[in-house]
Amino acid sequence: MTSSNKDIEIANIEQTLSALHEAKEGCTQIHASLFNLLMFAQNAAHADDLRSIINAIMSKFPCRVIIIQQTPTEAQPRIKIDVSSQIVKKIACDVITVDSAPEYIQRVPFILMPHLIPDLPLYLLWGSSPIVEDPILPYFLSIAKRIIFSFDSPPHDLPKVTRKLLDLQNSKPFLQVTDLAWTYITSWKLILQQIFDSPEEIKRLQTATSLRVHYNSQKGQGITNTENSAIYFVCWLATRLQWEIDSIDLAKGQFVFKYNKSLTVVTIEPKEDPERPPGTIVSLELSALDDYYYSISPIPNQSKVMVHISTLMICELPYTLSLPSLKKEFPYSKELLYTPLSDQYKQTLELIASL
């Protein structure tokens, strides 16, 4: 449920918010905010993708949401402001939406700064690559607690992107820097930890002969480079297993790693799946020594995967594991905002930056 006021004057933002709050007095809804959440998108298509994440966050954590969307220049460039109150589970959340022509985008921080709730942390969901020069980001970085980048960079740009992420982490120690590509592999990391849960299994994974990572190549409204999470996953695994790079071809999605005297060939392969979010890893196939074969694939219409393990001589009973990332809805609100950044993330960035 949403109450809204469209195309209001800049000077009337706070007055309009107050009017929306007063209109709800005596109702069963309450007004609350745990933090400020500011989203920026360079175009309408990317904004639509990020709004689904915003809605998922609001459903779990009430907050004041500010959305900045850059729109193509009209005959008469302008800044358009909408103010609304979105009811989620009987809690009202303020939403301020700013559509700005590129000519006026530098004015937006000065318009919005007074409407951040004081003494509450600011989280940034930034729909732009960190290597793109951004005229408004510096204004918010100095006061933000965490920034989550959502970028659609081609694979050949990933080393440059990750170097910039590392630079931000090092130059701004007060700021927590992360990105959606890392968040999207959360469940698959847990899946591997559950399957390879003994020294014998870890050794088998470490000396695997081949690994095929299938990712959903179905493009989203604002996503055209769908392989980035798969690349993150492969590089994370390499850092955990102490694999060293033998050769890499990002364009072909092929990685060759070495461990002691063994070589592991890893390929990332597109697989269109309209039922899954774009870029999501959907299945894994692994071949190991002694003819061990592992297949981890989704179960239709469920947020679970089926695990098959076999050799030439035996075939173990398959079993299932939960995998929330197979849902259409964004399942990682808590991880995105509150999970401390780990050394594993930094090591993964460092490996990609070295490619």
Sequence and secondary structure as in RCSB ss.txt:
>XXXX:A:sequence
MTSSNKDIEIANIEQTLSALHEAKEGCTQIHASLFNLLMFAQNAAHADDLRSIINAIMSKFPCRVIIIQQTPTEA
QPRIKIDVSSQIVKKIACDVITVDSAPEYIQRVPFILMPHLIPDLPLYLLWGSSPIVEDPILPYFLSIAKRIIFS
FDSPPHDLPKVTRKLLDLQNSKPFLQVTDLAWTYITSWKLILQQIFDSPEEIKRLQTATSLRVHYNSQKGQGITN
TENSAIYFVCWLATRLQWEIDSIDLAKGQFVFKYNKSLTVVTIEPKEDPERPPGTIVSLELSALDDYYYSISPIP
NQSKVMVHISTLMICELPYTLSLPSLKKEFPYSKELLYTPLSDQYKQTLELIASL
>XXXX:A:secstr
 EEEE S  GGGHHHHHHHHHHHTTTSS EE  SSEEEEEESSHHHHHHHHHHHHHHHHHS  EEEEEEE    S
S  EEEEEEEEEETTEEEEEEEEEE GGGGGGHHHHHGGGS TTS EEEEEES TTS  SSHHHHHTT SEEEE 
    GGGHHHHHHHHHHHHHH TTSEEEEHHHHTTHHHHHHHHHHS SHHHHHHHHT SEEEEEE     SS   
TTHHHHHHHHHHHHHTT EEEEEETTTTEEEEEETTEEEEEEEEE   TTS TT EEEEEEEEGGGEEEEEEE T
TSSEEEEEEE SS B   EEEE GGGSSS   HHHHHHS   HHHHHHHHHHHT 
